[in-house]
């Protein structure tokens, strides 16, 4: 999924990305790409605020039914433009998809526990509880012990199915705008970010919120570059420090992505942490290389690609 790109190409790329998961969003993104009036409105927004997920969620927040034809989106964008603009400008796409843990858990299982987890771009911190879930990686196996819900990713390749439940000794994160799991408005926004046809994701989100409310993680409101060193110091006494992120670095501009890559490789080389990244193709080019399958994320450990994964955690293709 492209960000900071030509807006037409961004929406066409999103249409391709959404095709297998949301026919509604595929139609909406295609419609936007062919609609001069809506494109002209999008051009008045800052580039990072033009992203389809955010614009579509803001329209739904203000009454656009979904799934529904493109005209329902268009009507709300144009007739309720001030309200939609205010929501676009004040909120962010902090999806917090716990399904991605099905593609992160096998990597976490390679590390010595207990783990001291630090999530970059943590949103409400829902992905900081990998030890609370059961997992299935058909046809290769599964892992039980968490119990909150079953997370499933279709698997190929020599996936290292964890032999024992993950052990987490500490969990925390950093976000420019961390969300409070006890705030009904913030959690309603997270539900709006779930794609229209994906009722299972909505139920999974509600389960994840309930899990996090029982033990809210330590979230810092800060710039990641400022907060990460102190978070590592706080986490280190509790286990193996693991910095991880998923679908986050794409929201940084290119210079900041390069800076983040240099920061993480430096911290890893110093032995201060392990680094699990899960980002779309082209986001961290020095990690992913140039041959990532369309529609896949690159799941890597310490800058070395281990798997290609579905962006919402539905599948993982382990590399040999």
The 8 nearest C-alpha neighbors of each residue, nearest first, counted from 0:
[[1, 13, 12, 16, 2, 279, 9, 294],
 [2, 0, 9, 4, 12, 3, 13, 8],
 [1, 3, 4, 9, 0, 50, 249, 47],
 [4, 2, 46, 47, 1, 5, 252, 9],
 [5, 3, 2, 6, 9, 1, 8, 46],
 [4, 6, 8, 7, 9, 3, 2, 10],
 [5, 7, 9, 8, 4, 10, 49, 38],
 [8, 6, 32, 10, 9, 5, 11, 38],
 [7, 9, 11, 5, 10, 6, 12, 4],
 [8, 10, 6, 12, 7, 1, 11, 4],
 [11, 9, 13, 28, 7, 12, 8, 32],
 [12, 10, 8, 14, 13, 9, 29, 7],
 [11, 13, 9, 15, 10, 14, 8, 0],
 [12, 14, 16, 10, 15, 11, 0, 17],
 [15, 13, 25, 11, 17, 28, 12, 16],
 [16, 14, 18, 12, 13, 17, 11, 25],
 [15, 17, 13, 14, 294, 18, 12, 0],
 [18, 16, 14, 20, 21, 25, 15, 19],
 [19, 17, 15, 25, 20, 16, 22, 21],
 [18, 20, 17, 21, 22, 16, 15, 25],
 [21, 19, 17, 18, 22, 196, 197, 194],
 [22, 20, 23, 24, 17, 18, 196, 19],
 [23, 21, 25, 24, 18, 26, 20, 17],
 [24, 22, 26, 21, 66, 25, 27, 67],
 [25, 23, 27, 21, 26, 22, 28, 17],
 [24, 26, 14, 22, 18, 28, 23, 17],
 [27, 25, 29, 23, 24, 28, 30, 22],
 [26, 28, 24, 30, 69, 29, 25, 23],
 [29, 27, 10, 31, 14, 25, 30, 26],
 [30, 28, 26, 32, 27, 31, 11, 14],
 [29, 31, 27, 33, 28, 32, 26, 34],
 [30, 32, 34, 28, 33, 29, 27, 37],
 [31, 33, 7, 29, 30, 34, 10, 28],
 [34, 32, 30, 31, 35, 29, 7, 38],
 [33, 35, 31, 37, 36, 32, 38, 30],
 [36, 34, 38, 37, 39, 33, 32, 31],
 [37, 35, 39, 38, 34, 40, 41, 77],
 [36, 38, 40, 39, 34, 35, 41, 31],
 [39, 37, 41, 35, 40, 36, 34, 42],
 [38, 40, 42, 36, 37, 41, 35, 43],
 [41, 39, 37, 38, 42, 43, 36, 44],
 [40, 42, 38, 43, 44, 39, 49, 37],
 [41, 43, 39, 40, 44, 38, 45, 49],
 [44, 42, 41, 40, 45, 39, 46, 49],
 [45, 43, 42, 41, 48, 49, 46, 40],
 [44, 46, 48, 47, 49, 43, 42, 41],
 [47, 45, 48, 49, 3, 44, 50, 42],
 [46, 48, 49, 45, 50, 3, 2, 250],
 [47, 49, 45, 46, 50, 44, 87, 88],
 [50, 48, 46, 47, 41, 44, 51, 54],
 [49, 51, 48, 53, 52, 47, 54, 2],
 [52, 50, 54, 53, 55, 49, 10, 28],
 [53, 51, 55, 54, 50, 56, 92, 192],
 [52, 54, 56, 51, 55, 92, 50, 57],
 [55, 53, 51, 57, 56, 52, 58, 50],
 [54, 56, 58, 52, 57, 53, 51, 59],
 [55, 57, 59, 53, 58, 54, 192, 191],
 [58, 56, 60, 54, 59, 55, 83, 86],
 [59, 57, 55, 61, 60, 56, 63, 83],
 [58, 60, 63, 56, 62, 61, 57, 55],
 [61, 59, 57, 58, 62, 56, 191, 63],
 [62, 60, 58, 59, 63, 57, 83, 82],
 [61, 63, 59, 60, 64, 58, 75, 57],
 [62, 64, 59, 58, 72, 71, 75, 61],
 [65, 63, 67, 62, 66, 59, 71, 72],
 [66, 64, 67, 195, 63, 23, 59, 68],
 [65, 67, 23, 195, 64, 196, 68, 24],
 [66, 68, 65, 64, 23, 71, 69, 72],
 [69, 67, 70, 71, 23, 66, 26, 27],
 [68, 70, 27, 72, 71, 30, 73, 26],
 [69, 71, 73, 72, 68, 74, 67, 27],
 [72, 70, 74, 69, 73, 68, 63, 67],
 [73, 71, 69, 70, 75, 74, 63, 76],
 [74, 72, 70, 76, 71, 75, 77, 69],
 [73, 75, 71, 77, 72, 76, 78, 70],
 [74, 76, 78, 79, 77, 72, 73, 63],
 [77, 75, 73, 80, 74, 79, 78, 58],
 [76, 78, 80, 74, 75, 79, 73, 37],
 [79, 77, 75, 80, 74, 76, 73, 81],
 [80, 78, 75, 82, 77, 81, 76, 83],
 [79, 81, 77, 83, 76, 82, 78, 84],
 [82, 80, 84, 83, 79, 85, 78, 86],
 [83, 81, 85, 84, 80, 79, 86, 61],
 [82, 84, 80, 86, 85, 81, 57, 58],
 [83, 85, 87, 81, 82, 86, 80, 88],
 [84, 86, 88, 82, 83, 87, 89, 81],
 [87, 85, 89, 83, 88, 84, 90, 57],
 [88, 86, 84, 85, 90, 89, 57, 83],
 [87, 89, 85, 86, 90, 84, 48, 91],
 [90, 88, 86, 87, 85, 91, 84, 48],
 [91, 89, 87, 86, 88, 92, 53, 85],
 [90, 92, 93, 53, 89, 87, 88, 48],
 [93, 91, 94, 53, 52, 192, 90, 189],
 [92, 94, 122, 91, 95, 189, 192, 120],
 [93, 95, 92, 96, 189, 192, 193, 122],
 [94, 96, 93, 97, 125, 122, 126, 123],
 [97, 95, 98, 94, 99, 311, 126, 204],
 [98, 96, 99, 126, 100, 95, 125, 207],
 [99, 97, 312, 100, 96, 101, 311, 150],
 [100, 98, 312, 97, 101, 311, 102, 96],
 [99, 101, 103, 102, 98, 104, 97, 129],
 [102, 100, 99, 104, 103, 150, 152, 312],
 [101, 103, 100, 99, 312, 104, 315, 105],
 [102, 104, 100, 106, 101, 105, 107, 99],
 [103, 105, 107, 106, 100, 101, 102, 108],
 [106, 104, 108, 107, 103, 160, 161, 159],
 [107, 105, 108, 104, 109, 103, 300, 110],
 [108, 106, 104, 109, 105, 110, 103, 165],
 [107, 109, 105, 106, 161, 110, 104, 165],
 [108, 110, 107, 106, 105, 111, 161, 159],
 [111, 109, 108, 107, 112, 106, 239, 114],
 [110, 112, 113, 239, 109, 114, 108, 238],
 [113, 111, 114, 166, 110, 239, 238, 167],
 [112, 114, 166, 238, 167, 168, 239, 111],
 [113, 115, 167, 239, 112, 238, 168, 116],
 [114, 116, 169, 240, 238, 239, 168, 234],
 [117, 115, 170, 241, 114, 240, 169, 171],
 [118, 116, 242, 172, 171, 241, 170, 243],
 [119, 117, 172, 243, 121, 244, 242, 120],
 [118, 120, 244, 173, 121, 172, 243, 117],
 [121, 119, 174, 122, 173, 247, 118, 244],
 [120, 122, 124, 118, 119, 172, 174, 173],
 [121, 123, 177, 178, 93, 124, 120, 174],
 [124, 122, 178, 125, 177, 179, 121, 180],
 [125, 123, 121, 122, 127, 126, 216, 172],
 [124, 126, 127, 123, 207, 211, 95, 97],
 [127, 125, 97, 128, 124, 129, 95, 100],
 [126, 128, 125, 124, 170, 129, 116, 118],
 [127, 129, 130, 126, 131, 125, 211, 132],
 [130, 128, 131, 132, 127, 100, 126, 104],
 [131, 129, 165, 128, 145, 132, 166, 164],
 [130, 132, 145, 129, 128, 147, 146, 133],
 [133, 131, 145, 147, 146, 148, 130, 129],
 [132, 134, 149, 143, 145, 146, 142, 148],
 [135, 133, 150, 142, 141, 149, 151, 101],
 [134, 136, 141, 151, 137, 140, 150, 142],
 [137, 135, 152, 140, 153, 154, 141, 139],
 [138, 136, 139, 153, 154, 140, 135, 152],
 [137, 139, 140, 136, 154, 153, 155, 135],
 [140, 138, 137, 136, 154, 141, 158, 160],
 [141, 139, 136, 137, 138, 135, 160, 142],
 [140, 142, 135, 134, 136, 160, 143, 139],
 [141, 143, 134, 133, 135, 161, 164, 144],
 [144, 142, 133, 145, 134, 141, 164, 146],
 [143, 145, 146, 164, 133, 142, 132, 131],
 [146, 144, 131, 132, 133, 130, 147, 143],
 [145, 147, 132, 133, 148, 144, 131, 143],
 [146, 148, 132, 131, 145, 133, 149, 206],
 [149, 147, 132, 146, 133, 150, 206, 203],
 [148, 150, 133, 134, 132, 151, 135, 147],
 [151, 149, 134, 101, 98, 133, 135, 148],
 [152, 150, 135, 134, 136, 101, 149, 313],
 [151, 153, 314, 313, 136, 101, 154, 312],
 [154, 152, 314, 137, 136, 315, 313, 151],
 [153, 155, 315, 136, 316, 314, 137, 152],
 [156, 154, 316, 317, 315, 157, 158, 153],
 [155, 157, 317, 158, 316, 318, 319, 154],
 [158, 156, 317, 159, 319, 155, 318, 139],
 [157, 159, 317, 156, 160, 155, 154, 105],
 [160, 158, 161, 105, 157, 109, 108, 106],
 [159, 161, 158, 105, 162, 140, 141, 139],
 [162, 160, 108, 163, 105, 159, 142, 164],
 [161, 163, 160, 164, 142, 108, 159, 141],
 [162, 164, 161, 165, 142, 108, 143, 144],
 [165, 163, 144, 166, 130, 142, 143, 162],
 [164, 166, 130, 163, 167, 108, 129, 112],
 [165, 167, 113, 112, 114, 130, 164, 168],
 [168, 166, 114, 113, 169, 115, 165, 130],
 [167, 169, 113, 237, 115, 114, 238, 166],
 [170, 168, 115, 167, 237, 116, 234, 114],
 [169, 171, 116, 115, 216, 127, 117, 217],
 [172, 170, 217, 117, 216, 218, 116, 118],
 [171, 173, 118, 218, 117, 121, 119, 219],
 [172, 174, 219, 119, 218, 121, 120, 220],
 [175, 173, 120, 177, 176, 220, 121, 221],
 [174, 176, 221, 220, 222, 177, 173, 120],
 [175, 177, 174, 220, 178, 122, 221, 173],
 [178, 176, 122, 174, 123, 220, 175, 179],
 [177, 179, 123, 122, 180, 185, 176, 182],
 [178, 180, 181, 182, 123, 177, 185, 186],
 [179, 181, 182, 123, 212, 208, 178, 186],
 [180, 182, 179, 183, 212, 186, 185, 208],
 [181, 183, 179, 185, 180, 184, 186, 178],
 [184, 182, 186, 185, 187, 181, 180, 188],
 [185, 183, 187, 186, 182, 188, 189, 181],
 [186, 184, 188, 182, 187, 183, 178, 189],
 [185, 187, 189, 183, 188, 184, 182, 190],
 [188, 186, 184, 190, 189, 185, 183, 191],
 [189, 187, 191, 185, 186, 190, 184, 192],
 [188, 190, 186, 192, 191, 187, 94, 185],
 [191, 189, 187, 192, 188, 193, 201, 186],
 [192, 190, 188, 189, 193, 56, 187, 60],
 [191, 193, 189, 190, 56, 94, 194, 188],
 [194, 192, 190, 191, 201, 195, 200, 197],
 [193, 195, 197, 196, 192, 21, 191, 24],
 [196, 194, 66, 65, 197, 193, 21, 23],
 [197, 195, 194, 198, 21, 66, 20, 23],
 [198, 196, 200, 199, 195, 194, 201, 193],
 [197, 199, 201, 200, 196, 202, 195, 193],
 [198, 200, 202, 201, 197, 203, 204, 196],
 [201, 199, 203, 197, 198, 202, 204, 193],
 [202, 200, 198, 204, 199, 203, 190, 193],
 [201, 203, 205, 199, 204, 200, 206, 198],
 [202, 204, 200, 206, 201, 205, 199, 207],
 [203, 205, 207, 201, 202, 206, 200, 208],
 [206, 204, 202, 208, 207, 203, 209, 201],
 [205, 207, 203, 209, 204, 208, 210, 202],
 [206, 208, 204, 210, 209, 205, 125, 203],
 [209, 207, 205, 211, 210, 206, 212, 204],
 [208, 210, 206, 212, 207, 211, 205, 213],
 [211, 209, 207, 208, 212, 213, 206, 214],
 [212, 210, 208, 215, 213, 214, 209, 125],
 [213, 211, 209, 215, 214, 210, 180, 208],
 [212, 214, 211, 210, 215, 209, 208, 216],
 [215, 213, 211, 212, 216, 210, 209, 217],
 [214, 216, 211, 212, 213, 217, 180, 124],
 [217, 215, 171, 170, 218, 214, 124, 211],
 [216, 218, 171, 172, 170, 219, 215, 124],
 [219, 217, 172, 171, 173, 216, 220, 177],
 [220, 218, 173, 221, 172, 174, 217, 177],
 [221, 219, 175, 174, 176, 177, 173, 218],
 [222, 220, 175, 219, 174, 226, 223, 173],
 [221, 223, 225, 224, 175, 226, 174, 220],
 [222, 224, 226, 225, 227, 173, 221, 119],
 [225, 223, 222, 226, 227, 259, 228, 262],
 [224, 226, 222, 223, 227, 221, 228, 229],
 [227, 225, 223, 229, 224, 228, 221, 222],
 [226, 228, 230, 229, 223, 224, 225, 231],
 [229, 227, 231, 230, 226, 232, 225, 224],
 [230, 228, 232, 231, 227, 226, 233, 225],
 [231, 229, 233, 227, 232, 228, 234, 226],
 [232, 230, 234, 228, 229, 233, 235, 227],
 [231, 233, 229, 230, 235, 234, 228, 236],
 [234, 232, 230, 231, 235, 229, 236, 237],
 [233, 235, 231, 115, 232, 237, 236, 230],
 [234, 236, 237, 232, 240, 233, 238, 231],
 [237, 235, 234, 238, 233, 232, 239, 115],
 [236, 238, 168, 235, 234, 115, 169, 239],
 [239, 237, 113, 114, 115, 235, 236, 168],
 [238, 240, 114, 115, 241, 113, 112, 235],
 [241, 239, 115, 272, 235, 116, 238, 234],
 [242, 240, 273, 116, 272, 274, 115, 117],
 [243, 241, 117, 274, 118, 116, 273, 275],
 [244, 242, 275, 118, 276, 274, 119, 241],
 [243, 245, 119, 276, 118, 277, 247, 275],
 [244, 246, 277, 247, 278, 276, 243, 99],
 [247, 245, 278, 248, 249, 277, 244, 279],
 [248, 246, 249, 245, 250, 120, 244, 278],
 [247, 249, 250, 251, 246, 256, 282, 278],
 [250, 248, 247, 251, 282, 246, 2, 278],
 [251, 249, 248, 247, 252, 47, 2, 246],
 [252, 250, 248, 249, 255, 256, 253, 247],
 [251, 253, 255, 254, 256, 250, 249, 3],
 [252, 254, 256, 255, 257, 251, 282, 258],
 [253, 255, 257, 256, 252, 258, 251, 259],
 [254, 256, 258, 257, 253, 252, 251, 259],
 [257, 255, 253, 259, 258, 254, 251, 260],
 [258, 256, 260, 254, 255, 259, 261, 253],
 [257, 259, 255, 261, 256, 260, 262, 254],
 [258, 260, 262, 256, 261, 257, 255, 263],
 [259, 261, 257, 263, 262, 258, 264, 256],
 [260, 262, 258, 264, 259, 263, 265, 257],
 [263, 261, 259, 265, 260, 264, 258, 266],
 [264, 262, 266, 265, 260, 261, 267, 259],
 [265, 263, 267, 261, 266, 262, 268, 260],
 [264, 266, 268, 262, 263, 267, 261, 269],
 [267, 265, 263, 269, 271, 264, 268, 262],
 [266, 268, 270, 264, 269, 272, 265, 273],
 [267, 269, 265, 270, 266, 264, 271, 263],
 [270, 268, 266, 267, 271, 265, 272, 264],
 [271, 269, 267, 268, 272, 266, 273, 265],
 [270, 272, 266, 269, 267, 240, 273, 231],
 [273, 271, 240, 267, 241, 270, 266, 274],
 [272, 274, 241, 267, 301, 242, 240, 275],
 [273, 275, 301, 242, 300, 241, 243, 276],
 [276, 274, 243, 300, 299, 242, 301, 244],
 [275, 277, 299, 244, 243, 298, 278, 245],
 [278, 276, 298, 245, 297, 296, 244, 246],
 [279, 277, 246, 296, 297, 245, 276, 282],
 [280, 278, 296, 282, 297, 281, 295, 246],
 [279, 281, 282, 291, 296, 287, 297, 278],
 [280, 282, 284, 283, 279, 287, 289, 288],
 [283, 281, 280, 249, 279, 284, 278, 248],
 [284, 282, 286, 285, 281, 287, 256, 278],
 [285, 283, 281, 287, 286, 288, 282, 289],
 [284, 286, 283, 287, 288, 302, 260, 281],
 [287, 285, 302, 284, 283, 288, 303, 304],
 [288, 286, 284, 285, 297, 283, 304, 289],
 [287, 289, 284, 286, 285, 290, 291, 281],
 [288, 290, 291, 287, 284, 281, 280, 285],
 [291, 289, 288, 292, 287, 280, 293, 281],
 [290, 292, 280, 289, 293, 295, 287, 288],
 [293, 291, 295, 294, 290, 307, 280, 296],
 [294, 292, 295, 291, 280, 16, 296, 290],
 [293, 295, 16, 292, 296, 309, 310, 0],
 [296, 294, 309, 308, 293, 292, 307, 310],
 [295, 297, 279, 308, 278, 307, 310, 280],
 [296, 298, 307, 277, 278, 287, 306, 279],
 [299, 297, 277, 306, 276, 304, 305, 307],
 [300, 298, 304, 303, 305, 276, 275, 302],
 [299, 301, 275, 303, 302, 274, 304, 276],
 [302, 300, 274, 303, 273, 275, 299, 267],
 [301, 303, 286, 300, 299, 304, 264, 274],
 [302, 304, 299, 300, 301, 286, 305, 287],
 [305, 303, 299, 298, 306, 297, 287, 300],
 [306, 304, 299, 318, 298, 317, 303, 300],
 [307, 305, 317, 298, 318, 316, 304, 297],
 [306, 308, 297, 316, 296, 295, 315, 298],
 [309, 307, 315, 296, 295, 314, 316, 310],
 [308, 310, 312, 314, 295, 313, 311, 296],
 [309, 311, 312, 296, 308, 295, 99, 294],
 [312, 310, 99, 309, 313, 98, 96, 97],
 [313, 311, 99, 98, 309, 314, 310, 102],
 [312, 314, 152, 309, 311, 153, 151, 98],
 [315, 313, 152, 153, 309, 312, 308, 154],
 [314, 316, 308, 154, 307, 102, 317, 152],
 [315, 317, 155, 307, 306, 154, 156, 308],
 [318, 316, 306, 156, 158, 157, 155, 305],
 [317, 319, 306, 305, 156, 316, 157, 307],
 [318, 157, 317, 156, 305, 306, 158, 316]]
